[in-house]
Amino acid sequence: MTLSNQNGNGKAAVLGLQHLLAMYAGAVAVPLLIGTGLGFNESQMTYLISIDIFMCGIATLLQLTVNKFFGIGLPVVLGCAIQAVAPLILIGQTKGIGAIYGSIIAAGVFIVLIAGFFSKVEKLFPPVVTGTVITTIGLTLIPVAITKMGGGDATAPNFGEPTTLLLAFVTILLILIIQIFGKGFVRSIAVLVGLVGGTLLAMVLNQVDFAAIGHAPLFHVPQPFYFGTPTFDVSSILLMIIISIVSMVESTGVYFALGDITGKRVQEDDLKRGYRAEGLAVVLGGIFNTFPYTGFSQNVGLVQLSGIKTRRPIYFSAVFLVILGLFPKIGALAQIIPEPVLGGGMLVMFGMVAVQGMKMLSSVDFQNEKNLLIIAISIGFGLGFNAMPTLFNQLPATVQMFTGNGIVMSSLSAIVLNLIFNGYPRKATASIETTHSHM
């Protein structure tokens, strides 16, 4: 009995590692982008990345642990919300770093306070809305994967050189081979095998940079208010609250998608606890100087691919994240995975996210042409505005923060159009039941 339990833990730990590697690039991208935008030095960047990884683990544990007050109890991984990057850089540049963390703390408190109300408006998220948002998330992220497959910088002269493409396509090929010929557990870690195999090939081809490990300190302790005392600026707080509501809409889509995959009926109380856990994670993010957290979409694709429906691997993933955050040198190990290898893995996962959205849309009544319009316009806004954010350059900077984010525009469009065309449903659980009727 003990032996099989140890075996089960071993497998869960490997699956947890796969989830960690899947979300690592996305989690690290936010502090990298914000730190670069605000001109942070190397030691500040190292702290920012390490504490971010540490807090991703804490935030995920909050969401996994179900009690009366918080935790949705689905195999969800929390990471930094990418939609917060541009607004936070703007706040930092105009109001200072203190205002960034003041606005994050205030937004976290706001999420905790409105969790009960927001869970009651889940009627705003029938399958036509959640399916559209999840499909748009997957489709808008695919170009990010494609850019990474070419080396990460589309303007670089060596972008898309043969070696880079070889690494990307070998990674995809490995994932496909394991998915087709692998059995059981081996098949469930297809993405991990692809990432490790691609990195090993990159080492043979001398394409792996170990500098990040050399520069990172061996150990550090998270410090509250590392970058100074938070300041509370009203306009910055309002902006972060709006971004937080968008993150909650995205998380709602993630919760319903995971509920759909795992066969769990997501109810009002589940959503309330899920939002509270997210709000608590955002408050802690502000205190320890990281950024707002949201349910990570790439891990939805991974749950779908691996076929694992329990929380145990995610617990391992969360614990690994906490450990990596305390030992920056170990955390830096995950940074050696070359961009094209990550891009190959991401392409498969983001594609699976889009497919999960389409699967949710399969329960929509397409005889009703209004539903076709809602989906068509919302996906069009999502992909179009994401591809051409300069379309709104003549509008005020505050407006551009929202219009340039395809996921934000798609979410708002789907919710508003659904209300206009289909009205507000009277039955509280109608949307949830419809979501799960085609399981």
Order of alpha helices (4+ residues) and beta strands (2+ residues): alpha-alpha-beta-alpha-alpha-alpha-alpha-alpha-alpha-alpha-alpha-alpha-beta-alpha-alpha-alpha-alpha-alpha-alpha-alpha-alpha
